[in-house]
Amino acid sequence: MRFFKFLFVGCLSLVSLASHAETVKGLYQVSEPVSSQAPEERDQATQRALDTLVLRLTGDPKAPQNPGLAAIRKDPQQIISQFGFDAGPPETLKVDFDPVSTEQALRRAGLALWGANRPSILGWWLSDSADGSSLVGDGQATAAPLRRAAQHRGLALRLPLGDLSEQLVATAPNLEGSDPAPLRGASERYGADALLAVHAHEEGGQWQAKWHLWLGDQKEAGSVQGADINAVADAVMLAVSERMAPRFVVKPGTSGEQVLEVQGMTLEHYATLGHLLEPFGGHLLSVDGDRILYRVNGSAEQLRAQLSLAKLQELPAEAAVPVAPVTPAADGSAPVAAPAPGQAAQLRFRW
């Protein structure tokens, strides 16, 4: 057991096994279309970029108009690190926001934030047009609007391959139904956290779409419309973001220090758990066999939502058992700090 502890302490930082959840890249970079590079057009696009960023980080449609952001809206340059124009098409203004100053501004405004580690979503998207009905598969040209929309709204979207077997499953009745069972079997190989089913069709020069989202025990549904496929894809991703964010945002004043116990650990689980706990500043307290204690900063509700991404099961708190500290490393380095005597885990889970 001592050897296993040494192996864990020495290798944890080297192992990089991610859970299904993904770290969304480019979360603080926003692109907005422009018709020219005129100063007025640039300023308007900058305001839209700010609104887009606030929505990405909060999932709250009311957040961009929060009175606490008035100073930032008046002078967005306070939180912008750089910007430039991309020739496209279409021509866009690309704005890079500074993560630290942005988060500070949003927290000062009392807004709840959603970190970069987000659930992976497998998107089953069926489009009906004058050319017929087709499932959007990974690598197809038709996937571009969906990927842009997901990036614009800060979502970790995956798409199926779109092979023949999947086309037979992704029918309009299955995508519009309230039961995800027909899609689950075909989705297993992708290992995503959530399923998104969308049936979009063109009618009278407008696009309309019905969507269903399944994330754990959460079920959401809605319908949107847009002038073209780009607009309707963005509307779907915005709606999904607004429905998912409340489960994961950190609300100011509700987060505190928690002691978390997880059982059934393996080396792979250690790496996965460390990745999941990054947004909470996870600090290893102790290890005993296949049980581990962490000190984390976050609300119980958000921790439960985050750990559900790795399919961990919660255990009753009253059965907590004291855990021994990690044995000092052979090279004489300091051991990992152990919890105070009698300290019990406030939240307990197992794989």
C-alpha positions as CSV (number, residue, x, y, z in Angstrom):
1,M,0.0,0.0,0.0
2,R,2.9,2.4,0.8
3,F,4.3,1.8,-2.7
4,F,0.9,2.6,-4.2
5,K,0.8,5.9,-2.2
6,F,4.2,6.8,-3.5
7,L,3.2,6.0,-7.0
8,F,0.1,8.1,-6.7
9,V,1.9,11.2,-5.2
10,G,4.6,11.0,-7.8
11,C,2.4,10.3,-10.9
12,L,-0.8,12.3,-10.2
13,S,0.6,15.4,-12.0
14,L,1.8,13.4,-14.9
15,V,-1.3,11.4,-15.7
16,S,-3.7,13.2,-18.0
17,L,-6.9,11.2,-18.1
18,A,-9.9,13.5,-18.6
19,S,-13.4,12.8,-17.5
20,H,-16.1,13.2,-20.1
21,A,-16.3,16.9,-19.2
22,E,-14.1,19.1,-21.3
23,T,-12.2,22.4,-20.8
24,V,-13.7,24.8,-23.3
25,K,-11.0,26.5,-25.2
26,G,-11.2,30.1,-26.3
27,L,-13.8,30.9,-23.6
28,Y,-12.5,34.5,-23.3
29,Q,-12.2,35.2,-27.0
30,V,-15.3,36.4,-28.8
31,S,-15.9,37.0,-32.5
32,E,-18.7,39.2,-33.7
33,P,-19.6,40.0,-37.4
34,V,-19.0,43.5,-38.7
35,S,-19.9,45.3,-42.0
36,S,-16.8,47.5,-41.8
37,Q,-13.9,48.5,-39.7
38,A,-15.3,52.0,-39.0
39,P,-14.9,53.1,-35.3
40,E,-18.7,53.2,-34.7
41,E,-19.1,49.7,-36.1
42,R,-16.1,48.5,-34.0
43,D,-17.6,50.0,-30.8
44,Q,-21.0,48.3,-31.5
45,A,-19.4,45.0,-32.1
46,T,-17.3,45.3,-28.9
47,Q,-20.5,45.8,-26.9
48,R,-22.0,42.7,-28.5
49,A,-18.8,40.8,-27.7
50,L,-19.1,41.9,-24.1
51,D,-22.7,40.7,-23.9
52,T,-21.8,37.4,-25.5
53,L,-19.0,36.8,-23.0
54,V,-21.2,37.6,-20.0
55,L,-23.8,35.2,-21.3
56,R,-21.1,32.5,-21.8
57,L,-19.8,32.9,-18.2
58,T,-23.2,33.2,-16.4
59,G,-25.8,31.6,-18.6
60,D,-28.1,34.4,-17.4
61,P,-29.9,36.4,-20.1
62,K,-30.3,39.3,-17.7
63,A,-26.7,39.4,-16.6
64,P,-25.4,41.7,-19.4
65,Q,-27.7,44.5,-18.1
66,N,-26.7,44.1,-14.5
67,P,-26.2,47.6,-13.0
68,G,-22.9,46.4,-11.5
69,L,-21.5,46.2,-15.0
70,A,-22.3,49.8,-16.0
71,A,-18.7,50.9,-15.7
72,I,-17.5,48.0,-17.8
73,R,-20.1,48.6,-20.5
74,K,-19.1,52.2,-20.7
75,D,-15.5,51.3,-21.1
76,P,-15.0,47.6,-22.1
77,Q,-11.3,48.3,-22.7
78,Q,-10.8,47.8,-18.9
79,I,-11.1,44.1,-19.4
80,I,-9.9,43.7,-23.0
81,S,-6.3,42.4,-23.6
82,Q,-6.4,42.8,-27.4
83,F,-8.6,42.9,-30.5
84,G,-8.4,42.7,-34.2
85,F,-10.3,42.1,-37.5
86,D,-10.6,38.8,-39.3
87,A,-11.2,39.1,-43.0
88,G,-13.5,36.1,-43.0
89,P,-15.9,35.7,-44.7
90,P,-17.8,37.0,-42.9
91,E,-15.6,39.8,-41.6
92,T,-15.5,39.7,-37.8
93,L,-14.1,41.6,-34.9
94,K,-12.2,39.3,-32.6
95,V,-11.9,40.4,-29.0
96,D,-9.7,38.8,-26.4
97,F,-10.9,39.5,-22.9
98,D,-8.6,39.2,-19.9
99,P,-9.8,36.3,-17.7
100,V,-8.7,37.6,-14.4
101,S,-10.0,41.2,-14.7
102,T,-13.2,39.9,-16.3
103,E,-14.0,37.5,-13.5
104,Q,-13.2,40.1,-10.9
105,A,-15.6,42.5,-12.6
106,L,-18.4,40.0,-12.8
107,R,-18.0,38.9,-9.2
108,R,-18.0,42.5,-8.0
109,A,-21.4,42.8,-9.8
110,G,-22.6,39.8,-7.8
111,L,-22.9,37.5,-10.8
112,A,-22.7,33.7,-10.6
113,L,-19.9,32.3,-12.9
114,W,-19.6,29.0,-14.9
115,G,-16.0,27.8,-15.2
116,A,-14.3,26.5,-18.3
117,N,-14.7,22.9,-17.4
118,R,-18.1,22.0,-18.9
119,P,-20.2,19.0,-19.8
120,S,-19.5,17.5,-23.2
121,I,-22.6,17.4,-25.4
122,L,-23.3,14.9,-28.2
123,G,-25.4,16.7,-30.7
124,W,-27.8,14.8,-32.9
125,W,-28.9,17.3,-35.5
126,L,-31.3,16.5,-38.4
127,S,-31.9,19.2,-41.0
128,D,-34.8,19.1,-43.5
129,S,-34.5,21.4,-46.5
130,A,-35.6,21.5,-50.1
131,D,-32.6,19.1,-50.9
132,G,-33.9,16.5,-48.4
133,S,-33.3,15.4,-44.9
134,S,-29.7,14.8,-43.6
135,L,-28.0,14.1,-40.3
136,V,-25.1,16.4,-39.5
137,G,-22.0,14.3,-39.0
138,D,-18.6,15.2,-37.7
139,G,-16.3,16.3,-40.5
140,Q,-19.1,17.4,-42.9
141,A,-19.3,20.9,-44.2
142,T,-22.8,21.2,-42.6
143,A,-21.2,20.8,-39.2
144,A,-19.5,24.2,-39.4
145,P,-22.5,26.4,-38.4
146,L,-23.1,24.1,-35.4
147,R,-19.5,24.3,-34.2
148,R,-19.4,28.0,-34.6
149,A,-22.6,28.4,-32.6
150,A,-21.3,26.1,-29.9
151,Q,-18.0,28.0,-29.6
152,H,-20.0,31.3,-29.6
153,R,-22.0,30.1,-26.7
154,G,-19.2,28.4,-24.8
155,L,-20.4,24.8,-25.2
156,A,-18.3,21.6,-25.6
157,L,-20.1,20.1,-28.6
158,R,-19.4,16.8,-30.1
159,L,-21.0,15.4,-33.3
160,P,-21.6,11.8,-34.3
161,L,-19.9,10.3,-37.3
162,G,-23.1,10.2,-39.2
163,D,-22.7,6.7,-40.6
164,L,-25.5,4.6,-42.0
165,S,-26.4,3.0,-38.7
166,E,-26.6,6.4,-37.0
167,Q,-28.7,7.8,-39.8
168,L,-31.2,5.0,-39.3
169,V,-31.5,5.9,-35.6
170,A,-31.5,9.7,-35.9
171,T,-35.0,10.0,-37.4
172,A,-37.4,12.9,-36.9
173,P,-39.7,10.9,-34.5
174,N,-36.7,9.9,-32.4
175,L,-35.2,13.4,-32.3
176,E,-38.5,15.0,-31.4
177,G,-39.6,12.4,-28.9
178,S,-39.2,12.9,-25.1
179,D,-37.6,9.5,-24.6
180,P,-33.8,9.4,-25.2
181,A,-33.6,5.6,-25.2
182,P,-33.5,5.3,-29.1
183,L,-30.4,7.5,-29.1
184,R,-28.6,6.2,-26.0
185,G,-27.3,3.0,-27.6
186,A,-25.8,4.9,-30.5
187,S,-24.3,7.5,-28.2
188,E,-22.4,5.2,-25.9
189,R,-19.2,5.1,-28.0
190,Y,-18.9,8.9,-27.8
191,G,-18.8,9.0,-24.0
192,A,-20.5,12.4,-23.7
193,D,-22.1,13.8,-20.6
194,A,-25.3,15.1,-22.3
195,L,-27.4,14.3,-25.3
196,L,-28.8,17.1,-27.5
197,A,-31.4,16.1,-30.1
198,V,-32.4,18.7,-32.7
199,H,-34.8,18.5,-35.7
200,A,-34.5,21.6,-37.8
201,H,-36.4,22.4,-41.0
202,E,-36.8,25.2,-43.5
203,E,-40.2,26.7,-44.0
204,G,-41.2,29.9,-45.8
205,G,-37.7,31.2,-46.0
206,Q,-37.3,30.7,-42.2
207,W,-35.6,28.0,-40.2
208,Q,-37.3,26.4,-37.2
209,A,-35.9,23.8,-34.8
210,K,-37.2,21.7,-31.9
211,W,-34.6,20.5,-29.4
212,H,-34.4,18.2,-26.4
213,L,-31.5,18.0,-23.9
214,W,-30.8,15.2,-21.4
215,L,-28.1,15.8,-18.8
216,G,-28.2,13.3,-15.9
217,D,-31.7,13.5,-14.4
218,Q,-32.3,16.9,-16.1
219,K,-34.6,17.0,-19.1
220,E,-35.1,20.2,-21.1
221,A,-36.8,21.0,-24.4
222,G,-37.8,24.0,-26.5
223,S,-38.1,25.4,-30.0
224,V,-36.4,28.3,-31.8
225,Q,-36.4,30.0,-35.1
226,G,-34.0,32.0,-37.2
227,A,-33.4,33.6,-40.6
228,D,-30.9,30.9,-41.7
229,I,-29.2,27.8,-40.4
230,N,-26.5,29.9,-38.7
231,A,-29.1,31.9,-36.7
232,V,-31.1,28.9,-35.7
233,A,-28.0,27.0,-34.6
234,D,-26.9,29.9,-32.4
235,A,-30.4,30.1,-30.9
236,V,-30.4,26.4,-30.0
237,M,-26.9,26.7,-28.4
238,L,-27.9,29.8,-26.5
239,A,-31.0,28.1,-25.1
240,V,-29.0,25.0,-24.1
241,S,-26.4,27.2,-22.4
242,E,-29.1,29.0,-20.4
243,R,-30.6,25.7,-19.2
244,M,-27.3,24.0,-18.3
245,A,-25.5,26.9,-16.5
246,P,-27.7,27.0,-13.3
247,R,-26.4,23.6,-12.4
248,F,-22.7,24.6,-12.5
249,V,-22.4,28.3,-11.7
250,V,-20.7,29.5,-8.5
251,K,-22.9,32.0,-6.8
252,P,-21.1,34.7,-4.7
253,G,-21.6,34.1,-1.0
254,T,-22.8,30.6,-1.3
255,S,-19.5,28.8,-1.7
256,G,-17.4,27.7,1.2
257,E,-14.8,25.2,2.3
258,Q,-15.9,21.6,2.0
259,V,-14.2,18.3,2.9
260,L,-14.8,15.8,0.2
261,E,-14.4,12.0,0.5
262,V,-14.3,9.7,-2.6
263,Q,-14.1,5.9,-2.4
264,G,-13.3,3.4,-5.0
265,M,-10.2,5.2,-6.3
266,T,-7.8,3.9,-8.8
267,L,-4.8,5.7,-10.5
268,E,-7.1,6.6,-13.4
269,H,-9.8,7.9,-11.0
270,Y,-7.2,10.1,-9.2
271,A,-6.3,11.8,-12.4
272,T,-10.0,12.2,-13.4
273,L,-11.0,13.6,-10.0
274,G,-8.1,16.0,-10.0
275,H,-9.3,17.4,-13.3
276,L,-12.9,17.7,-12.1
277,L,-11.9,19.5,-9.0
278,E,-9.6,22.1,-10.7
279,P,-12.4,24.8,-10.6
280,F,-12.7,24.3,-6.8
281,G,-9.0,24.6,-5.9
282,G,-9.0,21.0,-4.8
283,H,-6.3,20.3,-2.2
284,L,-5.4,16.7,-1.3
285,L,-5.7,16.0,2.4
286,S,-5.1,12.2,2.7
287,V,-5.2,8.8,1.1
288,D,-6.1,5.5,2.7
289,G,-6.3,2.5,0.3
290,D,-9.0,3.4,-2.3
291,R,-10.4,6.3,-0.2
292,I,-9.3,9.9,-0.5
293,L,-10.0,13.2,1.2
294,Y,-9.9,16.6,-0.6
295,R,-10.4,20.1,0.7
296,V,-12.3,22.1,-1.9
297,N,-13.9,25.5,-2.2
298,G,-17.4,25.5,-3.6
299,S,-21.1,25.0,-2.8
300,A,-22.4,21.4,-2.2
301,E,-24.8,21.8,-5.1
302,Q,-22.2,22.7,-7.6
303,L,-19.9,19.9,-6.4
304,R,-22.7,17.4,-6.8
305,A,-23.3,18.7,-10.3
306,Q,-19.6,18.6,-11.2
307,L,-19.0,15.1,-9.9
308,S,-22.1,13.8,-11.6
309,L,-20.2,14.3,-14.9
310,A,-18.0,11.4,-13.9
311,K,-21.0,9.3,-12.8
312,L,-20.0,9.3,-9.1
313,Q,-22.6,8.2,-6.6
314,E,-23.2,10.1,-3.4
315,L,-23.0,8.3,0.0
316,P,-24.6,9.2,3.3
317,A,-22.6,11.7,5.3
318,E,-23.0,10.0,8.7
319,A,-20.9,7.0,7.7
320,A,-17.7,9.0,7.3
321,V,-14.5,7.2,8.6
322,P,-11.3,9.0,9.6
323,V,-8.6,8.8,7.0
324,A,-4.9,8.5,7.7
325,P,-2.5,11.0,6.2
326,V,-0.3,10.2,3.2
327,T,3.0,8.6,4.2
328,P,6.0,11.0,3.6
329,A,7.8,10.4,0.4
330,A,11.1,8.4,0.5
331,D,13.1,11.5,-0.4
332,G,12.1,13.2,2.8
333,S,9.7,15.8,1.3
334,A,6.8,16.9,3.5
335,P,3.7,14.7,3.7
336,V,0.4,15.9,2.4
337,A,-1.5,17.7,5.2
338,A,-4.0,15.6,7.0
339,P,-7.4,16.8,8.2
340,A,-7.7,17.9,11.8
341,P,-8.5,15.0,14.3
342,G,-12.1,14.1,14.2
343,Q,-12.8,16.0,11.0
344,A,-15.3,14.2,8.9
345,A,-16.1,14.5,5.2
346,Q,-19.1,16.8,4.5
347,L,-19.7,15.2,1.1
348,R,-19.0,11.6,0.3
349,F,-19.0,9.9,-3.1
350,R,-17.9,6.6,-4.6
351,W,-17.1,5.4,-8.1
